[in-house]
Amino acid sequence: MRNPNIRLSLSFLDEKKLTLQKFYRQSWLHVLMQCAIIAAVWYCAEILVELLHLPVSSGVLGMFLMLILLMNGAIKVNWVRLGAKFVLGELVLMFIPLMMSILQYKALFISKGWQLMLTIILSTAMVMLSSALTFIMVHRLQRRLYRHQIHKAQLNLRNNDNA
């Protein structure tokens, strides 16, 4: 005789499996939509660079444009969080074309290799430093805004209690 608890647990697992499949289908759709938002901001930055003849990379301008849009609430963080995590997670794939070009121009790399390596090391350090400083500044700003909101809420509670 079969145990009814086994049948119940199997049906429970089937339900969980369907729920997970539905979640992954939805999350991929969310990731694609969020990547499209990120790409749209980058494309707008590309257009701005071309129209205004700015001496700045469209990626850098796009990053600042995204920061401005996030800070003023035009784009919510939840609208791009999964897409940004996906892009950052797959960033290593972006270096494959770079490595292929290094292999293609081996003579250049051998003759000017130390200059290229110095440039790569310095630029990587600058990106890491600027990213860390930006994170620290944004984190402090978030803490300050959060404290301000809590202080404001406490004042409202005190005013309501006194009234």
C-alpha positions in Angstrom: 0.0 0.0 0.0 1.3 3.4 -1.0 1.8 6.2 1.5 -0.6 9.1 0.8 2.1 11.5 2.2 4.4 10.6 -0.7 1.7 11.4 -3.3 1.1 14.7 -1.5 4.8 15.6 -1.5 5.2 14.7 -5.2 2.2 16.9 -6.1 3.7 19.7 -4.0 7.0 19.3 -5.8 5.2 19.4 -9.2 3.5 22.6 -8.1 6.8 24.1 -7.0 8.4 23.1 -10.3 5.7 24.8 -12.3 6.0 27.9 -10.1 9.8 28.0 -10.6 9.4 27.6 -14.4 6.9 30.4 -14.4 9.2 32.6 -12.3 12.2 32.0 -14.6 10.1 32.7 -17.7 9.0 35.9 -16.1 12.4 36.9 -14.9 14.0 36.4 -18.3 11.3 38.7 -19.7 12.0 41.2 -17.0 15.7 41.0 -17.7 15.2 41.6 -21.4 12.9 44.5 -20.7 15.3 46.0 -18.2 18.3 45.5 -20.6 16.2 47.3 -23.2 15.7 50.3 -20.8 19.5 50.4 -20.2 20.2 50.2 -23.9 17.7 53.0 -24.6 19.4 55.3 -22.2 22.8 54.4 -23.7 21.4 55.0 -27.2 20.1 58.4 -26.1 23.6 59.2 -24.8 25.0 58.1 -28.1 22.7 60.5 -29.9 23.6 63.4 -27.6 27.3 62.8 -28.1 26.8 62.8 -31.9 24.6 65.9 -31.9 26.5 68.0 -29.5 30.0 66.8 -30.6 30.9 66.0 -27.0 34.4 64.8 -26.3 33.0 62.1 -24.0 32.3 58.4 -24.6 28.6 57.6 -24.9 29.0 55.0 -22.2 30.2 57.5 -19.7 27.5 60.0 -20.7 25.0 57.2 -20.5 26.1 56.3 -17.0 25.6 59.9 -15.8 22.3 60.2 -17.7 21.1 57.0 -16.0 22.3 58.3 -12.6 20.3 61.5 -13.2 17.2 59.6 -14.3 17.5 57.3 -11.2 18.0 60.2 -8.8 15.1 62.3 -10.0 12.8 59.2 -10.1 12.1 59.2 -13.9 13.4 55.6 -13.8 12.9 53.5 -10.7 15.7 51.3 -9.5 13.5 48.2 -9.7 13.0 48.9 -13.4 16.7 48.2 -14.1 18.0 46.2 -11.2 17.8 42.7 -12.8 19.0 43.9 -16.2 22.0 45.6 -14.6 22.9 42.5 -12.6 22.6 40.4 -15.8 24.8 42.8 -17.8 27.4 42.9 -15.0 27.3 39.2 -14.6 28.0 38.6 -18.3 30.6 41.4 -18.6 33.4 38.8 -19.0 31.9 38.0 -22.5 32.7 41.6 -23.6 36.5 40.9 -23.2 36.5 38.0 -25.7 36.7 40.4 -28.7 39.5 42.3 -27.0 41.6 39.2 -26.5 41.0 38.3 -30.2 42.2 41.7 -31.3 45.3 41.3 -29.1 46.0 38.0 -30.8 45.5 39.6 -34.2 48.0 42.4 -33.6 50.6 40.3 -31.8 53.5 42.3 -33.3 52.1 45.6 -32.1 51.6 44.1 -28.6 55.1 42.8 -28.5 56.6 46.2 -29.6 54.4 48.5 -27.6 53.2 46.0 -24.9 54.5 47.8 -21.9 52.7 51.0 -22.9 49.5 49.1 -23.5 49.8 47.3 -20.2 50.5 50.5 -18.3 47.4 52.1 -20.0 45.2 49.1 -19.1 46.4 49.0 -15.5 46.0 52.7 -14.9 42.6 52.9 -16.6 41.4 49.9 -14.7 42.6 51.4 -11.4 40.8 54.7 -12.3 37.6 52.9 -13.1 37.7 50.9 -9.8 38.5 54.0 -7.8 35.8 56.1 -9.4 33.3 53.3 -9.0 34.2 52.9 -5.3 33.9 56.6 -4.6 30.6 56.8 -6.5 29.2 53.9 -4.4 30.4 55.5 -1.2 28.8 58.9 -2.1 25.5 57.4 -3.2 25.4 55.2 -0.1 25.9 58.2 2.2 23.3 60.1 0.3 20.8 57.2 0.7 21.5 57.0 4.4 21.1 60.8 4.8 17.7 60.7 2.9 16.6 57.7 4.9 17.5 59.4 8.2 15.7 62.6 7.0 12.5 60.6 6.2 12.6 58.8 9.6 13.1 62.2 11.4 10.3 63.7 9.5 8.0 60.7 10.3 8.9 61.0 14.0 8.1 64.7 14.0 4.7 64.0 12.4 4.0 61.4 15.1 4.9 63.8 17.9 2.7 66.6 16.3 -0.2 64.1 16.0 0.3 63.0 19.6 0.3 66.7 20.9 -2.8 67.6 18.9 
